[in-house]
Amino acid sequence: MPHVNDVPEPVAFLRTSWSTDPFALGSYSYLAPSPLGVSVREKLAAPAGRLHFAGEATSGEAPATQAGALLSGRRAADEITKAARPGEHVIVIGSGFSGLGCARDLTDEGVHVTVLEGRDRIGGRTWTERLDGIPAEMGASWIHGSEGNPLTTLLRETRGRSYPFDYDSVVGRDEDAIAELGARMAKSEDIEDPDTTAVSALLPHPMPPELRYAVNSVLVQEYAVEPEHLALSAQEEGVAGQGRDLLLPDGYDKLLAHVRGTIPVRTGAVVTRIARDPGGVTLTLADGETLRADRCVITVPLGVLKARKITFEPALPAQKREAIDALGSGLLDKLWLQFPSVFWDKNADLLEWLDPADPGRWSWWLNGHRAFGKPVLLGFNAGRPAHDHAHLTDRQVVDSAMDALRRMHE
């Protein structure tokens, strides 16, 4: 292993801060303790008159994934094609997999569709940049559960490459701590009401550092939230497919472009108000412009709905508002670092680390050299550590990560 003095400064970086992004206000949804339980997503997905709802938070099949987003968009399109009259005009808000998947199916059925996107780019939480020639995914990275997954179908249709990620190809993992967490989580079967019980009910307070590291690696990195805010029944939710998780060496944006085809997207169109009446819907944009349509599909992230960034007139039904409030918006942020050369273990897919001072901080690193052939690392922070870093400057975040990497290699 290299000495700490052999760890060089990065030559480039890319960083996310999803909680401060006004068009996201979080990374993806999670199931919080609630009497609504797993049925909360079905309630969020239910149409309200001429308003239809899609997005990963509405997916019972694959929440918190792009597969869930795509499936939800297709589900909303099916609702509309069954209910709409010939010649109707539908406005879709959002140009991620959910919005474009919905718009694609509606367009193929001959429905007149307008897609609005508040950002100056399409994709939403599918956001692919490039770093040293490789796709640096700022949002979704993996196809989770590649067998029977609609995204794998898109991958085949685009003849894209894939890299099967091996979570057991890892250095730095504390197997004893992981095993202890597994034994504690197995006791969830004894909990009478997993819908209203938090995962933290199975954990000691305070947690020893080793267990805190395990909780971060297994749970917080997965659900993007601390265990006291996560319902035990979250483990019952699916990921849309079985089998290996895949990284995409050609980029997630290639799949999104395939779904979009030639569908026009109007960017910079920030919707602030949606009024509905028996004849249709009227949307007001941030600049005061109004648009009229027969129906509207809302695919904005849960964080935006929770923050009431869009005003609904009349107000959404009580059941819909309860569902929005009951679900949680988690946070997982990324830091891509490009180096002049590889100083870490080249042969592992994953690097884990237990920071004695703050277990869970910079504890999970993807080896870009093994996956993409370039001297790149991708670091993750989720839950509390992600919130701790969200308002730091870019320089402070990079310095924090480099401090961790150097201490990893002492």
C-alpha positions in Angstrom: 0.0 0.0 0.0 1.2 3.5 -0.7 2.3 5.8 2.1 0.2 8.9 2.8 2.8 11.1 1.2 2.3 9.1 -2.1 -1.3 10.2 -2.3 -1.4 13.0 -4.9 -3.7 15.9 -5.3 -6.6 15.3 -7.8 -6.3 17.0 -11.2 -10.1 17.3 -11.6 -13.3 16.8 -9.7 -17.0 16.8 -10.0 -19.4 17.2 -7.1 -23.1 16.9 -6.4 -25.3 18.7 -3.8 -28.8 17.3 -4.4 -30.3 18.8 -1.2 -29.4 22.3 -2.3 -30.6 21.7 -5.9 -34.0 23.6 -6.1 -35.2 21.1 -8.8 -34.5 18.1 -6.6 -34.2 19.0 -2.8 -33.0 15.5 -2.2 -31.6 12.4 -4.0 -34.5 9.9 -3.9 -37.4 8.8 -1.8 -37.4 6.4 1.2 -40.1 4.7 3.3 -40.3 6.5 6.6 -42.2 5.0 9.6 -45.9 5.7 9.0 -49.3 4.0 9.4 -49.6 4.1 5.6 -46.8 1.6 5.2 -45.8 0.5 1.8 -49.3 1.5 0.5 -48.1 5.1 0.6 -46.6 4.9 -2.8 -49.9 3.7 -4.3 -51.7 6.7 -2.8 -49.1 9.1 -4.2 -49.5 7.5 -7.6 -53.2 7.8 -7.7 -54.6 10.4 -10.1 -56.4 13.5 -8.8 -58.9 14.3 -11.5 -56.9 15.4 -14.6 -53.7 15.4 -12.7 -51.5 12.3 -13.0 -48.5 11.5 -10.8 -45.3 9.6 -11.7 -41.7 9.4 -10.6 -39.6 6.9 -8.6 -41.4 7.9 -5.3 -44.7 6.6 -6.8 -43.3 3.3 -7.8 -44.1 0.3 -5.6 -42.1 -2.0 -7.9 -38.8 -0.2 -7.8 -38.7 3.0 -5.7 -35.6 5.1 -5.6 -34.4 3.7 -9.0 -34.5 4.8 -12.6 -36.3 1.6 -13.4 -39.1 2.7 -11.0 -39.2 6.1 -12.6 -39.5 4.6 -16.1 -42.2 2.1 -15.0 -44.2 4.9 -13.3 -44.1 7.1 -16.4 -45.4 4.2 -18.5 -48.1 3.5 -15.9 -49.3 7.1 -16.0 -49.3 7.0 -19.8 -51.5 3.9 -19.7 -53.9 5.7 -17.3 -54.3 8.6 -19.7 -54.7 6.5 -22.9 -57.5 4.6 -21.2 -59.3 7.7 -19.9 -58.5 10.4 -22.5 -60.7 11.4 -25.4 -59.2 11.7 -29.0 -57.3 14.9 -29.5 -56.4 15.7 -25.9 -53.3 17.7 -25.1 -51.2 16.5 -22.2 -48.4 18.5 -20.4 -45.7 16.4 -18.8 -43.6 18.2 -16.1 -40.1 16.8 -15.9 -37.7 15.2 -18.4 -36.2 12.3 -16.5 -36.9 8.7 -17.2 -40.4 9.1 -15.7 -41.4 12.1 -17.8 -39.8 11.0 -21.0 -41.0 7.5 -20.6 -44.6 8.8 -20.2 -44.2 11.2 -23.1 -42.7 8.5 -25.3 -45.7 6.1 -24.8 -48.3 8.9 -25.2 -46.6 10.1 -28.4 -46.5 6.6 -29.8 -50.3 6.5 -29.1 -50.8 9.7 -31.1 -51.4 11.9 -28.1 -50.3 15.6 -28.4 -47.7 16.0 -25.6 -45.7 19.0 -24.3 -42.7 18.3 -22.0 -41.6 21.0 -19.6 -38.3 21.0 -17.8 -37.3 23.5 -15.2 -33.6 23.0 -15.6 -31.5 24.1 -18.5 -30.7 20.4 -19.3 -32.9 17.3 -19.7 -32.6 14.2 -17.5 -33.5 15.3 -14.0 -31.7 12.9 -11.7 -30.2 11.1 -14.7 -27.2 13.4 -15.2 -24.1 12.2 -17.0 -21.0 14.4 -17.1 -17.6 13.3 -18.5 -14.3 13.1 -16.6 -11.1 11.9 -18.2 -13.3 10.5 -21.0 -15.5 8.3 -18.9 -19.2 8.9 -17.9 -19.3 10.5 -14.5 -22.8 9.8 -13.3 -23.9 12.6 -11.0 -27.3 11.0 -10.4 -28.1 7.3 -11.1 -25.1 5.1 -11.6 -26.3 1.5 -11.7 -29.0 -0.6 -13.2 -30.1 -2.3 -10.0 -31.2 -5.9 -10.6 -30.4 -6.3 -14.3 -32.5 -9.4 -15.0 -36.1 -8.5 -15.9 -35.3 -4.8 -15.6 -36.7 -2.4 -18.3 -33.5 -0.5 -18.3 -31.6 -3.7 -19.3 -34.0 -3.9 -22.3 -33.0 -0.3 -23.2 -29.3 -1.2 -22.9 -29.7 -4.1 -25.3 -31.6 -1.9 -27.8 -28.8 0.7 -27.7 -26.2 -2.0 -27.9 -24.6 -0.4 -24.8 -21.8 -1.9 -22.8 -22.2 -2.9 -19.2 -19.9 -3.6 -16.2 -21.2 -6.2 -13.7 -20.4 -4.6 -10.3 -19.2 -7.0 -7.6 -20.0 -5.7 -4.2 -17.9 -8.5 -2.6 -14.8 -7.3 -4.6 -13.9 -5.0 -1.7 -10.9 -3.9 0.4 -11.3 -2.4 3.8 -14.6 -4.1 4.8 -15.1 -5.0 8.4 -16.8 -8.4 7.9 -17.4 -8.9 11.7 -19.3 -5.6 11.9 -21.4 -6.4 8.8 -22.2 -9.8 10.3 -23.3 -8.2 13.6 -25.6 -5.8 11.8 -27.1 -8.7 9.8 -27.8 -10.6 13.1 -29.6 -7.5 14.5 -31.6 -6.9 11.3 -32.8 -10.5 11.3 -34.7 -9.7 14.5 -37.0 -7.5 12.4 -39.2 -10.5 11.9 -40.1 -10.2 15.6 -41.4 -6.7 15.2 -45.2 -6.5 15.2 -45.6 -3.4 13.1 -42.6 -2.8 10.8 -44.5 0.0 9.1 -44.4 2.3 12.1 -41.1 1.0 13.6 -37.8 2.6 12.6 -34.7 0.5 11.9 -33.0 2.2 14.8 -35.2 0.1 17.1 -33.0 -2.9 16.4 -29.7 -1.0 17.1 -28.0 0.0 20.4 -27.7 3.7 21.5 -25.1 4.9 21.2 -23.7 2.7 18.5 -20.0 1.5 18.7 -18.0 2.9 15.8 -17.7 -0.5 14.0 -21.5 -0.9 14.0 -22.0 2.7 12.9 -19.7 2.0 9.9 -21.7 -1.2 9.1 -25.0 0.6 9.3 -23.7 3.3 6.9 -22.3 0.7 4.4 -25.4 -1.5 4.3 -28.3 0.8 5.1 -27.5 4.5 4.8 -25.7 4.2 1.5 -28.7 2.2 0.2 -31.6 4.3 1.5 -29.8 7.7 1.8 -31.2 8.2 5.3 -30.2 7.5 8.9 -31.8 4.4 10.6 -34.0 6.4 13.0 -35.9 7.8 10.0 -36.2 4.5 8.0 -39.2 2.1 8.4 -38.3 -1.5 8.9 -40.8 -2.4 6.1 -38.6 -0.5 3.6 -36.8 -3.8 3.2 -39.9 -5.2 1.6 -39.8 -2.8 -1.4 -38.4 -4.1 -4.7 -35.8 -2.9 -7.3 -37.7 -4.1 -10.4 -35.3 -6.9 -11.3 -33.0 -9.7 -10.1 -29.4 -10.5 -10.7 -26.3 -8.4 -10.9 -26.1 -4.6 -10.7 -24.6 -3.0 -13.8 -22.5 0.1 -14.3 -22.7 1.7 -17.8 -19.4 2.5 -19.5 -21.2 4.4 -22.3 -23.3 6.5 -19.8 -26.8 6.5 -18.5 -27.6 9.5 -20.8 -27.5 7.2 -23.8 -30.4 5.2 -22.5 -32.4 8.4 -21.7 -31.7 9.7 -25.2 -33.1 6.4 -26.6 -36.3 6.8 -24.7 -36.7 10.4 -25.7 -36.0 10.0 -29.4 -37.1 13.2 -31.2 -39.6 14.3 -28.5 -39.2 18.1 -28.0 -38.4 19.3 -24.5 -38.9 22.9 -23.4 -36.2 23.6 -20.8 -36.1 26.6 -18.4 -39.9 26.2 -17.9 -40.4 26.3 -14.1 -44.0 25.5 -13.1 -45.1 27.3 -10.0 -48.9 26.8 -10.0 -51.3 24.2 -11.4 -55.0 24.9 -11.4 -57.5 22.3 -12.4 -61.2 22.5 -13.4 -63.7 20.1 -15.0 -62.4 21.0 -18.5 -58.6 20.7 -18.0 -55.6 22.2 -16.3 -53.9 25.6 -16.4 -50.2 25.9 -15.5 -48.4 29.0 -14.5 -44.7 29.4 -15.0 -42.2 31.4 -13.0 -42.2 34.1 -15.6 -46.0 34.5 -15.5 -46.7 32.6 -18.7 -49.8 30.3 -18.6 -50.3 27.1 -20.5 -53.5 25.2 -21.0 -54.0 21.4 -21.5 -56.5 18.7 -21.0 -54.3 16.8 -18.5 -51.0 17.1 -16.7 -48.5 14.5 -15.6 -46.4 15.6 -12.6 -43.0 13.8 -12.3 -41.1 16.3 -10.2 -39.0 14.7 -7.3 -40.6 14.1 -4.0 -38.4 16.8 -2.4 -40.0 19.4 -4.6 -43.5 18.2 -3.7 -42.7 18.1 0.0 -41.4 21.7 -0.1 -44.7 22.9 -1.7 -42.8 24.5 -4.6 -45.9 24.0 -6.8 -49.2 25.5 -5.7 -52.3 23.4 -6.5 -55.7 25.0 -6.9 -57.8 23.5 -5.6 -55.6 21.9 -3.0 -54.6 18.2 -3.6 -56.9 15.7 -1.9 -56.0 15.0 1.7 -54.9 11.5 1.0 -52.4 12.8 -1.6 -51.0 15.4 0.8 -50.7 12.7 3.6 -48.7 10.5 1.2 -46.4 13.3 0.3 -45.8 14.1 3.9 -45.4 10.5 5.0 -42.6 9.6 2.5 -39.1 10.8 3.1 -36.6 12.5 0.7 -33.1 11.0 1.3 -29.7 12.4 0.5 -26.8 10.7 -1.2 -24.1 12.9 -2.7 -21.1 12.0 -4.9 -17.6 13.3 -5.4 -15.7 12.2 -8.5 -11.9 12.6 -8.2 -9.5 12.3 -11.2 -5.8 11.6 -10.3 -2.6 11.5 -12.3 -2.1 7.8 -11.4 -3.7 5.0 -9.4 -2.5 4.9 -5.8 -5.2 2.5 -4.4 -5.9 -1.2 -4.9 -6.5 -1.6 -8.6 -8.2 -5.0 -8.3 -11.2 -4.2 -6.1 -14.5 -2.8 -7.3 -15.1 -1.2 -3.9 -13.0 0.5 -1.2 -14.5 0.8 2.3 -13.1 2.7 5.3 -14.0 3.2 8.9 -13.1 6.8 10.0 -12.5 6.4 13.7 -13.5 10.0 14.3 -16.7 9.9 12.2 -17.7 6.4 11.1 -19.7 6.7 7.9 -17.9 9.8 6.5 -16.2 9.0 3.1 -16.6 5.3 3.9 -17.6 4.1 0.5 -15.5 4.5 -2.7 -16.0 3.1 -6.2 -12.8 2.2 -8.1 -13.1 3.9 -11.4 -9.9 2.3 -12.7 -11.4 -1.2 -12.5 -14.7 -0.2 -13.9 -13.6 2.3 -16.6 -9.9 1.9 -16.9 -9.0 5.5 -15.7 -7.4 6.8 -12.5 -10.7 7.9 -11.0 -12.4 7.4 -7.7 -16.0 8.0 -6.9 -16.7 8.8 -3.2 -20.2 8.7 -1.6 -21.7 10.4 1.4 -25.2 9.6 2.5 -27.5 10.5 5.3 -26.0 12.7 8.0 -22.5 13.0 6.5 -24.1 14.1 3.2 -26.1 16.8 5.0 -22.9 17.9 6.8 -21.1 18.4 3.5 -24.0 19.9 1.6 -23.3 23.6 2.3 -19.5 23.4 2.2 -17.6 24.9 -0.7 -16.2 22.7 -3.4 -12.7 23.2 -2.0 -13.8 22.2 1.5 -15.5 19.0 0.2 -12.4 18.0 -1.8 -10.2 18.7 1.1 -12.4 16.6 3.4 -12.3 13.7 0.9 -8.5 13.9 0.5 -8.0 14.0 4.2 -10.0 10.7 4.3 -8.1 9.1 1.5 -4.7 10.0 3.0 -5.7 8.6 6.4 -7.0 5.5 4.6 -3.4 5.0 3.3 -1.4 5.8 6.4 
